[in-house]
């Protein structure tokens, strides 16, 4: 056990017991927060993973169809059709708190039109690419929100875990050791005082008898 450098007084004992009680209460609160953060992180991460796979699949479909359209129509014609795109999703962001963590709340308003060009001058593969990119554009704001939430929740969970570990393995044991040291010192002092009083009483009794 490391050397404890604290005066073994009743005042320090009262203070340390109070600090220990606060440390235990803080540990319980942080431990509940850790469990809640873990559950929320798992839920959001699972949702983000599912949505990300959907977006990747849509992007793969879109780029494959785009390459076919370039072959069928030619790159210049595909680029000309792309010039018809003049509308997109209007994105608004605000923050909401989850267990003290600021999570971005992204709201997408409006959708890009389903048909951005004249169908008579394009091939069906370009329509397929356009439809896939449109779905990607609709899903990206939600994916961005979930990804940001995962990172922020994970960071907060990491900090909470460090605090829980510090209380559990450092501060609470330290307070307990200091309290045990003071209690043992006070008890030893009381025993010495009791022994001294008994010795004085015995001495005074012998002196009285001799007189």
ABEGO torsion letter per residue (X at the ends): XBBBBBBBBAAAAAAAAAAAAAAAAAAAAAAAAAAAAAAAAAAAAAAAAAAAAAAAAAAAAAAAAAAAAAAAAEAAAAAAAAAABABBBBBBBBBBBBGGBBBBBBBBBEBBBABABBAAABBAAAAAAAAAAAAAAAAAAAAAAAAAAAAAAAAAAAAAAAAAAAAAAAAAAAAAAAAAAAAAAAAAAAAAAAAAAAAAAAAAAAAAAAX
